[in-house]
Amino acid sequence: MEIKKMRTVVFFGCLLLLFCLSTLAPALAEEVRQPDLAITAVTPFHFWSEKYDLPAGDPWFNLTNYVKVTVANNGENKTNRSFVVTLCANDDEIGSERVEELLNPEESTDVRFEWVPKGEEEDPLSWTDTAEGAICTYTDTSVEYTLKAKVVADEDGEVLAENETKQKVVWNGYSADEPLENLVHGEVEGGIIYSTGDGEYRSYEDGDSGTDDTYYDINYDLEIPGTGTGSTKLARLYIYYTWAKPSYKAPKMSVRLETPSGNSYDLKMERSYNDIKGDLGGDRYAWGTYAYDIKEYVKESGKYRVSVKNLNYEGSDSEFADKYSFAPPAILVVYEDTAAPKREYWINEGADLLMSKGGDEESPRPCGFLSLEECKNTATFLGDVDLSEVKEAVLGVVSAWGGNPVDVWHSYLYFNDEELGMDVYDGYSGSCSKEMGGVLMNVGSDYAQLGIELTDVKDYLESENNEVIQGDDGDNMMPTNAFLLITCENGDDNEPTQNPPNITAWNPIESVVNSTEDELRTFDISVNQTVEISWQLNGTQVQTNESVTEATYTNTSAVAGIWNVSAVATNTETGLSARHTWLWNVTPVLNVTPTPTPNPSPTPAANLTPTSTPSSATPTPLTPSLTPPTPTPTSVPKVTPTPALTPTPTTTPVPGFELPITLCGVLLAAAVVRVRQARKKKK
């Protein structure tokens, strides 16, 4: 009887166990059916070709880039729930996106994130100006990021898949990052002349004079209205160089000027503007503009001659480039003429190397992969304008290597956000002359590789801070100059004008001053009106003299180095100013037995700050030539999916069945015990 009872207990216990297992089975089946998600690729890029659905170009600092995360269903079942994709860069979250799309087996989806990695505020290229050229220094500012992507279950936050990649981010100097700086803003009864004379593009590859140890001569026939003492308000010489080698080096030049009177002068560079493509691609060639103050030499009409040669042709000076090419040097003159109307003028100068991908996604530039919006150089003409008094307003712009559109590669000109035109530059491959509203611009040769444009902008003027934009859309250009000249309505009345200050005398009279360390050195100037005089050392103000017509600055603590000493005279009522600059070469005091040291770096005294001017950058620039090379389409390599770091699934007990299972076990154990006891009693 006991055995029968035990059998009954066992029977019902088994039934209870089967019931529990049948109830648990659907939950286990649901877990099994969950698909296997994997992140097969994490792809960072800057530019996306919509036509070919391809990424192109590495991410760059301070620009909008993208990261594509590809999520695939590697399981046998369709996904039945949404999930979230998150992306981090060095543990900082870039973004998070929910995916509602249900994926079939072997199907994938892409999630795209915007990414703007922040780099240094200043360009990695800096330099110190000398009388013969710029000594450049390049600092690698690149950063390697770990981009880590995750797929997370939407409802409980469980990590379903992970993957990561490493990406080096660098600074792209082909973007517009060097606005043209305002040199002067003033008033004049006169106008502006800009000329490249008969100069041509000179290439070191062709062994052209000027790029080697022989002089290249450029002739200028200047007709300056109102010629005479004091008629020249401003005169500048610009040399636009390119392809300076080796990387990160700028040219060392000898520059001479011969006047119509037969006088010859060795010119000293006043300042430079240098740019470079950045830490990407192969050779990092420098491009730039060297500026020379020639006001004291340009005082008459006639034929001028500028001669240029390479002072480092054999490469003996490691601080400079030994190879370079250059566009024709240009002379700029702002002149006074009592017969001319009253005018207000702005002169901006600089160098900003630009190269976008161009307008066709079939043949983007092989290096920049930038958009037109990222390659728009600006020049701002600061100050208020009384629009009711404007009779005429003309804009002049210069872009070295601009104006050579090929196929879909173009350039654009804008003024106060109004598009003035596409491919408006003339002069690249043919001489031209333009004159309007007191501005004369000309390119005298058929092989200048330099573009100019002169435009009426009266209808686009704004009452303050007018702005010109030169944009590159594949043309590969370097904006260098921008001029604005406004003629007033009452200008024909020849009423007296508010003239800017005129520095009438200065001492030392030489533009380059030499002395030794700790030697007393005095600078002084005289001005034709009451002004405030600011004394600056390498752009840092060190002394101010208020309400004076003459002033003196003395320094007794200079250490070895090359310093720019500037006196800026400003009329506080009109805001107009004038500047005079000396190049101060301070040499060490020699010991009794001097021991030569290689090119010591100047260490300024407490009141001196060495010149260190930030510059710009580039993707490998196309060689300036009459016919730029046609890009060769390159195939994009197929990406082999990287196995996703899919977490190993762990079995989680399904709650709710612990008690029935335990009871079944207890009943079975009790039944077994009872059977054994019954057998013992029978024995």
C-alpha positions as CSV (number, residue, x, y, z in Angstrom):
1,M,0.0,0.0,0.0
2,E,2.8,2.3,0.9
3,I,4.4,1.6,-2.4
4,K,1.3,2.6,-4.2
5,K,1.1,5.8,-2.3
6,M,4.7,6.6,-3.2
7,R,4.1,5.9,-6.8
8,T,1.1,8.3,-6.7
9,V,3.3,11.0,-5.1
10,V,6.0,10.5,-7.7
11,F,3.4,10.6,-10.5
12,F,1.9,13.8,-9.4
13,G,5.3,15.3,-8.7
14,C,6.4,14.6,-12.3
15,L,3.2,16.2,-13.6
16,L,3.9,19.3,-11.5
17,L,7.5,19.4,-12.9
18,L,6.3,19.1,-16.5
19,F,3.8,21.9,-15.9
20,C,6.6,24.2,-14.6
21,L,8.9,23.4,-17.5
22,S,6.1,24.0,-20.0
23,T,5.4,27.4,-18.4
24,L,9.1,28.4,-18.5
25,A,9.7,27.3,-22.2
26,P,8.2,30.4,-23.9
27,A,10.4,32.8,-21.9
28,L,13.5,30.7,-22.7
29,A,12.5,30.6,-26.4
30,E,12.1,34.4,-26.4
31,E,15.6,34.9,-25.1
32,V,17.0,32.6,-27.8
33,R,15.1,34.5,-30.5
34,Q,16.9,37.8,-29.7
35,P,19.1,38.7,-32.7
36,D,22.8,39.0,-32.6
37,L,23.6,42.7,-33.3
38,A,27.2,43.8,-34.2
39,I,28.9,47.1,-35.0
40,T,30.8,46.2,-38.1
41,A,32.4,49.6,-38.7
42,V,33.1,53.0,-37.1
43,T,34.1,55.3,-40.0
44,P,35.3,58.9,-39.3
45,F,35.4,61.4,-42.3
46,H,35.1,65.0,-43.2
47,F,33.3,65.1,-46.6
48,W,30.7,62.7,-47.9
49,S,30.1,62.1,-51.6
50,E,26.3,61.7,-51.9
51,K,26.7,60.6,-55.5
52,Y,28.8,57.7,-54.7
53,D,27.8,57.3,-51.0
54,L,31.5,57.4,-50.0
55,P,33.4,59.0,-47.2
56,A,36.4,61.2,-48.1
57,G,39.0,63.2,-46.2
58,D,40.1,62.8,-42.6
59,P,38.4,64.8,-39.8
60,W,40.0,68.2,-39.2
61,F,40.2,70.4,-36.1
62,N,37.6,73.1,-35.6
63,L,35.5,72.0,-38.5
64,T,32.3,69.9,-38.7
65,N,33.2,66.3,-39.4
66,Y,31.2,63.1,-39.3
67,V,31.4,59.5,-37.9
68,K,29.4,56.7,-39.4
69,V,28.5,53.7,-37.2
70,T,27.3,50.6,-39.1
71,V,25.1,48.2,-37.1
72,A,24.3,44.8,-38.5
73,N,21.9,42.0,-37.6
74,N,24.1,38.8,-37.6
75,G,21.4,36.6,-36.1
76,E,18.8,34.4,-37.7
77,N,15.8,36.4,-36.6
78,K,14.5,39.8,-37.3
79,T,14.9,42.4,-34.5
80,N,11.8,42.9,-32.5
81,R,12.7,46.0,-30.5
82,S,14.4,49.4,-31.0
83,F,18.0,50.1,-29.8
84,V,20.2,53.1,-29.1
85,V,23.6,53.8,-30.7
86,T,26.0,56.0,-28.7
87,L,29.4,57.3,-29.8
88,C,32.3,58.6,-27.6
89,A,35.6,60.2,-28.4
90,N,38.2,59.6,-25.7
91,D,35.3,58.9,-23.2
92,D,33.5,62.2,-24.1
93,E,30.1,61.5,-25.6
94,I,29.6,62.8,-29.1
95,G,26.0,61.8,-29.4
96,S,23.3,59.2,-29.0
97,E,20.7,58.1,-31.6
98,R,17.7,55.7,-31.2
99,V,17.1,53.3,-34.1
100,E,13.5,52.3,-34.5
101,E,14.1,50.4,-37.7
102,L,13.7,46.6,-37.4
103,L,16.5,44.7,-39.1
104,N,16.2,41.5,-41.0
105,P,18.9,38.9,-40.7
106,E,22.1,40.0,-42.5
107,E,20.7,43.5,-42.8
108,S,22.5,46.6,-41.5
109,T,21.9,50.3,-40.9
110,D,24.1,53.4,-40.6
111,V,23.9,56.0,-37.9
112,R,25.8,59.2,-38.6
113,F,27.1,61.6,-36.0
114,E,28.5,65.2,-36.3
115,W,31.9,65.7,-34.7
116,V,33.8,68.9,-34.2
117,P,37.1,68.1,-32.4
118,K,38.5,71.3,-30.9
119,G,42.2,72.1,-31.7
120,E,44.5,75.0,-30.8
121,E,43.1,78.5,-31.2
122,E,46.2,79.5,-33.1
123,D,47.7,77.9,-36.1
124,P,50.7,75.5,-35.6
125,L,52.8,77.7,-37.9
126,S,54.5,80.7,-36.3
127,W,57.4,82.9,-37.4
128,T,59.8,85.6,-36.6
129,D,60.4,88.3,-39.2
130,T,63.8,89.4,-40.3
131,A,65.0,91.9,-42.9
132,E,65.5,89.1,-45.4
133,G,62.6,86.8,-44.7
134,A,60.6,84.9,-42.1
135,I,62.0,82.2,-39.8
136,C,59.1,79.7,-39.4
137,T,58.4,77.3,-36.6
138,Y,55.9,74.5,-36.9
139,T,54.4,72.7,-33.9
140,D,52.6,69.4,-34.4
141,T,49.3,69.8,-32.7
142,S,47.7,66.5,-33.9
143,V,45.7,64.4,-31.4
144,E,44.8,60.7,-31.6
145,Y,41.2,59.9,-30.6
146,T,39.6,56.6,-29.7
147,L,36.2,56.6,-31.2
148,K,34.1,54.0,-29.3
149,A,30.5,53.0,-30.4
150,K,27.9,51.0,-28.4
151,V,24.6,49.5,-29.2
152,V,22.4,49.5,-26.1
153,A,19.0,47.9,-25.5
154,D,16.4,50.6,-25.5
155,E,14.3,49.3,-22.6
156,D,16.9,48.2,-20.0
157,G,20.2,49.7,-21.1
158,E,21.9,46.3,-21.7
159,V,25.0,46.7,-24.0
160,L,24.4,44.5,-27.0
161,A,27.5,45.4,-29.1
162,E,30.6,47.5,-29.0
163,N,33.4,48.5,-31.4
164,E,36.0,51.2,-31.6
165,T,38.6,52.7,-33.9
166,K,41.5,55.2,-33.6
167,Q,41.6,58.4,-35.6
168,K,44.4,61.1,-35.8
169,V,43.0,64.6,-36.1
170,V,45.1,67.4,-37.5
171,W,44.8,71.0,-38.5
172,N,43.7,71.7,-42.2
173,G,45.4,74.8,-43.4
174,Y,43.5,74.8,-46.7
175,S,40.5,76.2,-44.9
176,A,40.0,80.0,-44.6
177,D,41.7,80.8,-41.3
178,E,43.8,83.9,-42.0
179,P,41.6,87.0,-42.5
180,L,43.4,89.8,-44.4
181,E,44.5,92.4,-41.9
182,N,43.8,96.1,-42.1
183,L,47.0,98.0,-42.6
184,V,45.6,101.5,-42.8
185,H,42.3,103.4,-42.9
186,G,42.4,107.0,-43.8
187,E,41.2,109.9,-46.0
188,V,42.9,111.4,-49.0
189,E,42.3,113.7,-51.9
190,G,43.8,111.2,-54.4
191,G,43.6,107.5,-55.2
192,I,45.2,104.1,-55.3
193,I,47.5,102.4,-57.9
194,Y,48.3,98.7,-57.9
195,S,50.6,97.2,-60.5
196,T,52.6,94.0,-61.1
197,G,54.6,95.7,-63.9
198,D,56.0,93.3,-66.5
199,G,56.7,90.6,-63.9
200,E,56.0,86.9,-64.6
201,Y,55.6,83.8,-62.4
202,R,59.0,82.4,-61.5
203,S,59.5,78.7,-60.9
204,Y,62.5,77.0,-59.2
205,E,61.6,73.8,-61.1
206,D,62.5,75.7,-64.3
207,G,65.6,77.3,-62.8
208,D,64.1,80.8,-63.3
209,S,66.2,83.8,-62.2
210,G,65.0,85.1,-59.0
211,T,64.6,81.6,-57.6
212,D,68.3,81.0,-57.9
213,D,71.4,83.1,-57.1
214,T,70.8,85.5,-60.0
215,Y,68.5,88.6,-59.9
216,Y,65.2,88.7,-61.7
217,D,64.2,92.3,-62.7
218,I,60.6,93.6,-62.8
219,N,59.9,96.9,-64.4
220,Y,57.1,99.3,-63.4
221,D,56.0,102.4,-65.3
222,L,54.2,104.4,-62.6
223,E,52.3,107.6,-63.4
224,I,51.5,109.1,-60.0
225,P,49.2,112.1,-60.1
226,G,50.2,115.0,-58.0
227,T,53.8,113.8,-57.9
228,G,55.9,115.8,-55.5
229,T,57.2,115.8,-51.9
230,G,54.5,114.5,-49.7
231,S,52.2,113.4,-52.5
232,T,52.8,109.7,-51.7
233,K,50.8,108.8,-48.6
234,L,51.7,105.1,-48.7
235,A,53.8,102.8,-50.9
236,R,54.2,99.0,-50.5
237,L,56.0,96.3,-52.3
238,Y,54.5,92.8,-52.1
239,I,56.2,89.5,-53.0
240,Y,53.9,86.5,-53.2
241,Y,55.8,83.2,-52.8
242,T,54.8,79.5,-53.0
243,W,56.2,76.0,-52.9
244,A,58.9,76.9,-50.4
245,K,61.1,73.8,-49.6
246,P,61.9,72.1,-47.4
247,S,58.8,71.8,-45.4
248,Y,57.9,74.5,-42.8
249,K,60.5,77.0,-44.3
250,A,60.0,80.4,-45.9
251,P,62.3,82.1,-48.5
252,K,65.4,84.2,-47.7
253,M,65.5,87.0,-50.3
254,S,67.6,89.9,-51.5
255,V,65.3,92.7,-52.8
256,R,66.5,95.9,-54.5
257,L,64.6,98.9,-55.7
258,E,65.8,101.3,-58.4
259,T,64.0,104.7,-58.8
260,P,63.5,106.7,-62.0
261,S,66.2,109.0,-60.7
262,G,68.7,106.1,-60.8
263,N,69.0,105.7,-57.0
264,S,69.2,102.1,-55.8
265,Y,68.1,100.8,-52.4
266,D,68.4,97.4,-50.7
267,L,65.0,96.8,-49.2
268,K,64.3,95.3,-45.8
269,M,61.2,93.2,-45.3
270,E,58.8,95.0,-42.9
271,R,56.5,92.1,-42.2
272,S,55.3,88.8,-43.6
273,Y,52.2,86.7,-43.8
274,N,52.8,82.9,-44.1
275,D,50.5,80.0,-44.5
276,I,50.8,76.2,-44.8
277,K,48.4,73.4,-45.6
278,G,48.8,71.8,-42.1
279,D,50.0,68.5,-40.8
280,L,48.4,66.3,-43.6
281,G,49.6,64.7,-46.7
282,G,53.2,64.8,-47.8
283,D,55.5,67.8,-48.1
284,R,54.2,70.8,-46.1
285,Y,55.2,73.7,-48.3
286,A,54.9,77.3,-47.1
287,W,53.1,80.0,-49.1
288,G,52.9,83.6,-48.2
289,T,53.3,87.4,-48.7
290,Y,56.4,89.5,-47.9
291,A,55.6,93.2,-47.5
292,Y,58.1,96.1,-47.8
293,D,57.6,99.8,-46.9
294,I,58.9,101.8,-49.9
295,K,57.1,105.1,-49.2
296,E,60.3,107.1,-48.8
297,Y,61.6,105.9,-52.2
298,V,58.4,106.3,-54.4
299,K,58.1,110.0,-54.8
300,E,58.0,110.5,-58.6
301,S,56.5,109.2,-61.8
302,G,58.6,107.1,-64.1
303,K,60.2,103.7,-64.4
304,Y,60.9,101.7,-61.3
305,R,62.8,98.4,-61.2
306,V,62.6,95.7,-58.5
307,S,65.2,92.9,-58.4
308,V,64.8,89.7,-56.5
309,K,67.1,86.7,-55.9
310,N,67.4,83.7,-53.6
311,L,69.9,84.3,-50.7
312,N,69.7,80.7,-49.7
313,Y,70.1,79.0,-53.1
314,E,72.6,76.4,-51.9
315,G,70.8,75.9,-48.6
316,S,73.6,77.0,-46.3
317,D,71.1,78.6,-43.9
318,S,68.9,75.9,-42.4
319,E,66.4,78.4,-41.0
320,F,65.1,79.3,-44.5
321,A,63.9,77.5,-47.6
322,D,66.4,76.9,-50.4
323,K,63.8,76.5,-53.1
324,Y,60.7,78.6,-53.8
325,S,58.6,80.0,-56.7
326,F,56.8,83.3,-56.8
327,A,54.2,85.4,-58.6
328,P,55.2,88.8,-59.9
329,P,55.9,91.3,-57.1
330,A,53.4,94.2,-56.9
331,I,53.7,97.8,-56.1
332,L,50.8,99.6,-54.2
333,V,50.7,103.4,-54.0
334,V,48.2,105.6,-52.2
335,Y,48.7,109.1,-53.6
336,E,47.5,112.6,-52.8
337,D,46.4,114.9,-55.6
338,T,44.6,118.3,-54.9
339,A,42.7,117.9,-58.1
340,A,41.1,114.7,-56.9
341,P,37.9,114.5,-54.8
342,K,37.8,113.7,-51.1
343,R,37.9,110.0,-50.5
344,E,38.1,107.4,-47.7
345,Y,40.2,104.3,-48.1
346,W,41.0,101.0,-46.5
347,I,44.1,98.8,-47.3
348,N,44.1,95.2,-46.1
349,E,46.8,92.6,-46.7
350,G,47.8,89.1,-45.8
351,A,48.0,85.5,-47.2
352,D,45.4,82.8,-46.8
353,L,46.0,79.6,-48.8
354,L,42.6,78.0,-49.9
355,M,41.7,74.8,-51.6
356,S,38.3,73.2,-51.4
357,K,37.2,69.9,-53.0
358,G,35.6,71.7,-55.9
359,G,32.0,71.6,-57.1
360,D,31.9,68.1,-58.6
361,E,31.8,65.0,-56.3
362,E,33.2,62.9,-59.2
363,S,36.6,64.5,-59.0
364,P,37.1,66.2,-55.6
365,R,40.6,67.5,-54.8
366,P,42.8,64.7,-53.5
367,C,43.7,66.4,-50.3
368,G,41.5,69.2,-48.9
369,F,38.0,67.7,-49.1
370,L,36.6,71.0,-47.9
371,S,33.5,72.8,-48.9
372,L,33.2,76.3,-50.4
373,E,31.8,77.5,-47.1
374,E,35.0,76.4,-45.3
375,C,37.2,78.2,-47.9
376,K,35.9,81.8,-47.7
377,N,38.6,84.3,-46.8
378,T,37.4,87.6,-45.2
379,A,38.7,91.1,-45.1
380,T,36.8,93.6,-42.9
381,F,36.9,97.4,-43.5
382,L,36.2,98.6,-40.0
383,G,34.5,101.8,-39.3
384,D,31.3,103.8,-40.0
385,V,30.2,105.0,-43.4
386,D,27.7,107.8,-43.9
387,L,25.7,106.2,-46.8
388,S,24.0,109.5,-47.6
389,E,27.4,111.0,-48.5
390,V,28.6,108.2,-50.8
391,K,29.0,109.1,-54.4
392,E,31.0,106.1,-55.5
393,A,32.5,103.0,-53.8
394,V,35.0,100.6,-55.5
395,L,36.4,97.4,-54.3
396,G,39.8,96.0,-55.4
397,V,40.9,92.4,-54.6
398,V,44.0,90.4,-55.4
399,S,44.4,86.6,-55.2
400,A,47.7,85.0,-56.1
401,W,47.1,81.9,-58.3
402,G,43.4,82.8,-58.4
403,G,41.5,83.2,-61.6
404,N,42.3,79.9,-63.3
405,P,39.0,78.0,-63.3
406,V,39.1,74.4,-64.7
407,D,36.0,72.3,-65.3
408,V,34.1,72.5,-62.1
409,W,36.7,74.3,-60.0
410,H,35.8,77.9,-59.5
411,S,36.2,81.0,-57.3
412,Y,33.6,83.4,-55.9
413,L,33.6,87.0,-54.8
414,Y,31.2,88.4,-52.2
415,F,30.6,91.8,-50.6
416,N,28.5,92.0,-47.4
417,D,27.1,88.5,-48.2
418,E,26.1,89.6,-51.7
419,E,27.6,87.4,-54.4
420,L,29.4,89.6,-56.9
421,G,30.2,86.8,-59.3
422,M,31.9,83.5,-60.1
423,D,35.4,83.4,-61.7
424,V,35.6,87.2,-61.8
425,Y,39.4,87.4,-61.6
426,D,41.5,88.5,-64.5
427,G,45.3,88.5,-65.1
428,Y,46.2,84.8,-64.4
429,S,47.1,84.1,-68.0
430,G,46.7,87.4,-69.8
431,S,47.6,91.0,-69.1
432,C,44.8,93.3,-68.0
433,S,44.2,96.8,-66.7
434,K,41.2,98.1,-64.8
435,E,40.3,101.6,-63.6
436,M,37.3,102.8,-61.6
437,G,36.5,105.5,-59.0
438,G,40.1,106.5,-58.2
439,V,41.6,103.0,-58.3
440,L,43.9,101.7,-61.1
441,M,45.0,98.1,-61.2
442,N,47.0,96.3,-63.8
443,V,48.8,93.1,-64.6
444,G,51.4,93.6,-67.3
445,S,52.4,90.2,-68.4
446,D,50.6,87.2,-69.9
447,Y,52.1,84.7,-67.4
448,A,51.5,86.2,-64.0
449,Q,49.4,83.4,-62.3
450,L,47.8,86.2,-60.3
451,G,44.2,87.4,-60.4
452,I,42.7,90.9,-59.8
453,E,39.3,92.3,-59.8
454,L,37.8,95.9,-59.5
455,T,34.1,96.2,-58.7
456,D,31.5,98.9,-58.0
457,V,30.0,98.1,-54.6
458,K,28.1,101.3,-53.8
459,D,24.7,99.4,-53.9
460,Y,26.0,96.9,-51.4
461,L,27.6,99.2,-48.9
462,E,26.5,99.0,-45.2
463,S,26.8,101.7,-42.6
464,E,29.6,100.0,-40.7
465,N,32.2,97.2,-40.9
466,N,31.9,96.3,-44.6
467,E,33.3,92.9,-45.5
468,V,34.7,91.3,-48.7
469,I,34.9,87.5,-49.1
470,Q,37.1,85.7,-51.6
471,G,35.9,82.1,-51.8
472,D,37.7,79.1,-53.3
473,D,35.7,76.2,-54.8
474,G,38.6,74.2,-56.2
475,D,40.5,77.0,-57.9
476,N,43.4,76.8,-55.4
477,M,44.1,80.4,-54.6
478,M,45.7,82.7,-52.0
479,P,43.9,85.9,-51.3
480,T,46.5,88.6,-50.5
481,N,45.0,92.1,-50.9
482,A,41.7,94.0,-50.6
483,F,41.2,97.7,-51.1
484,L,38.0,99.8,-50.6
485,L,37.9,103.4,-51.8
486,I,34.8,105.6,-51.2
487,T,34.3,108.9,-53.0
488,C,32.1,111.4,-51.1
489,E,29.2,113.3,-52.7
490,N,30.8,116.7,-51.9
491,G,34.2,115.4,-53.0
492,D,34.3,117.6,-56.2
493,D,34.1,120.8,-54.0
494,N,37.7,120.2,-53.0
495,E,36.9,121.2,-49.4
496,P,39.7,120.8,-46.8
497,T,39.8,117.2,-45.6
498,Q,40.6,115.7,-42.3
499,N,43.9,114.2,-43.1
500,P,45.5,111.4,-41.0
501,P,48.7,112.3,-39.1
502,N,51.8,112.5,-41.2
503,I,55.1,111.4,-39.5
504,T,57.4,114.1,-40.9
505,A,60.7,113.1,-39.3
506,W,62.2,110.2,-37.4
507,N,65.5,109.2,-35.9
508,P,67.4,106.9,-36.5
509,I,66.7,107.7,-40.2
510,E,67.7,104.1,-41.2
511,S,65.0,101.5,-41.4
512,V,67.4,98.9,-39.9
513,V,69.1,99.8,-36.6
514,N,72.0,97.9,-35.1
515,S,73.2,97.8,-31.5
516,T,74.6,95.4,-28.8
517,E,72.9,94.0,-25.7
518,D,72.2,96.5,-22.9
519,E,73.3,99.4,-25.2
520,L,71.3,102.6,-24.8
521,R,69.1,103.0,-27.9
522,T,66.8,106.0,-28.5
523,F,64.0,106.3,-31.1
524,D,62.1,109.5,-31.8
525,I,59.5,110.9,-34.3
526,S,57.9,114.2,-35.2
527,V,54.2,114.5,-36.4
528,N,52.4,117.3,-38.3
529,Q,49.5,117.4,-35.8
530,T,48.7,116.7,-32.2
531,V,48.4,113.0,-31.6
532,E,48.7,110.2,-29.1
533,I,51.8,108.2,-29.8
534,S,52.0,104.5,-28.9
535,W,55.4,102.8,-28.9
536,Q,55.3,99.1,-29.6
537,L,57.9,96.3,-29.5
538,N,56.9,93.4,-31.7
539,G,53.3,94.6,-31.4
540,T,53.2,95.0,-27.6
541,Q,52.7,98.5,-26.3
542,V,55.5,99.7,-24.0
543,Q,55.0,103.5,-23.8
544,T,52.3,106.1,-24.6
545,N,52.7,109.8,-25.1
546,E,49.5,111.8,-25.1
547,S,48.7,115.1,-26.9
548,V,52.2,115.6,-28.5
549,T,53.7,116.4,-31.9
550,E,56.9,114.6,-31.1
551,A,58.0,111.9,-28.8
552,T,61.0,109.8,-27.8
553,Y,61.4,106.2,-26.6
554,T,64.6,104.8,-25.0
555,N,65.4,101.2,-24.2
556,T,68.4,100.1,-22.2
557,S,67.6,96.4,-21.6
558,A,67.3,94.8,-25.0
559,V,68.9,91.3,-25.4
560,A,70.1,89.6,-28.5
561,G,67.5,89.3,-31.2
562,I,65.6,91.1,-33.9
563,W,62.9,93.4,-32.8
564,N,60.2,95.5,-34.5
565,V,60.0,99.0,-33.0
566,S,56.9,100.9,-34.1
567,A,55.6,104.3,-33.3
568,V,51.9,104.7,-34.0
569,A,50.6,108.2,-34.1
570,T,46.8,108.5,-33.7
571,N,44.6,111.6,-33.9
572,T,42.1,110.8,-31.0
573,E,39.4,113.0,-32.6
574,T,39.4,111.5,-36.1
575,G,40.7,108.1,-35.2
576,L,43.2,108.3,-38.1
577,S,46.7,107.1,-37.6
578,A,50.2,106.7,-39.1
579,R,53.0,104.3,-38.3
580,H,56.7,104.2,-38.6
581,T,58.7,101.0,-37.9
582,W,62.3,100.2,-37.4
583,L,63.9,96.8,-37.5
584,W,66.2,96.7,-34.5
585,N,69.0,94.1,-34.7
586,V,70.5,93.5,-31.2
587,T,73.7,91.5,-31.2
588,P,75.4,89.9,-28.1
589,V,78.3,91.5,-26.4
590,L,81.4,89.5,-27.4
591,N,83.7,88.1,-24.7
592,V,87.4,88.5,-24.9
593,T,87.6,85.0,-26.5
594,P,84.3,84.8,-28.3
595,T,82.8,81.3,-28.7
596,P,80.4,81.2,-31.7
597,T,77.0,79.8,-31.0
598,P,74.6,78.7,-33.8
599,N,71.8,81.1,-34.3
600,P,70.8,81.9,-30.7
601,S,67.1,82.4,-30.1
602,P,66.3,85.8,-28.8
603,T,65.2,85.9,-25.2
604,P,63.3,89.2,-24.6
605,A,63.8,91.3,-21.5
606,A,60.8,91.9,-19.3
607,N,59.6,94.7,-21.5
608,L,60.1,93.0,-24.8
609,T,58.0,90.4,-26.5
610,P,59.5,88.6,-29.5
611,T,57.5,88.6,-32.7
612,S,55.5,85.4,-33.2
613,T,52.8,85.8,-35.7
614,P,50.3,83.0,-36.2
615,S,49.9,81.8,-39.7
616,S,47.8,79.4,-41.8
617,A,47.7,76.0,-43.7
618,T,46.9,73.5,-46.6
619,P,46.1,70.0,-48.2
620,T,48.8,69.4,-50.8
621,P,48.3,72.4,-53.1
622,L,48.2,72.0,-56.8
623,T,51.2,73.4,-58.6
624,P,50.3,76.9,-59.9
625,S,50.4,76.5,-63.6
626,L,48.6,77.4,-66.7
627,T,46.9,74.0,-66.9
628,P,46.4,72.4,-63.5
629,P,46.7,68.6,-63.5
630,T,43.5,66.7,-63.9
631,P,42.8,64.7,-60.8
632,T,43.0,60.9,-61.2
633,P,40.0,59.2,-59.8
634,T,41.0,56.8,-57.0
635,S,39.0,53.8,-56.0
636,V,37.9,53.7,-52.4
637,P,39.1,50.5,-50.7
638,K,36.4,48.1,-49.4
639,V,36.2,48.1,-45.7
640,T,36.5,44.6,-44.2
641,P,34.0,44.6,-41.3
642,T,35.7,44.4,-38.0
643,P,34.2,41.7,-35.8
644,A,32.1,43.5,-33.3
645,L,33.0,43.2,-29.6
646,T,29.6,41.5,-28.9
647,P,29.3,40.8,-25.2
648,T,29.0,37.1,-24.3
649,P,25.3,36.5,-23.4
650,T,24.7,35.3,-19.8
651,T,21.7,33.2,-18.8
652,T,19.4,35.0,-16.4
653,P,17.0,32.8,-14.4
654,V,13.4,33.4,-15.1
655,P,11.7,34.4,-11.8
656,G,8.5,32.9,-10.6
657,F,9.3,29.1,-10.8
658,E,11.7,28.6,-7.9
659,L,9.0,27.5,-5.4
660,P,7.2,24.9,-7.7
661,I,10.5,23.3,-8.7
662,T,11.6,23.2,-5.1
663,L,8.4,21.5,-4.0
664,C,8.7,18.9,-6.8
665,G,12.1,18.1,-5.6
666,V,11.0,17.7,-2.0
667,L,8.1,15.5,-3.0
668,L,10.3,13.2,-5.1
669,A,12.8,12.9,-2.3
670,A,10.1,12.1,0.2
671,A,8.7,9.5,-2.1
672,V,12.0,7.8,-2.5
673,V,12.5,7.7,1.3
674,R,9.1,6.2,1.8
675,V,9.7,3.4,-0.7
676,R,13.0,2.5,0.9
677,Q,11.3,2.4,4.4
678,A,8.5,0.2,3.1
679,R,11.0,-2.3,1.6
680,K,12.9,-2.5,4.9
681,K,9.7,-3.3,6.8
682,K,8.9,-6.2,4.4
683,K,12.2,-7.7,5.0
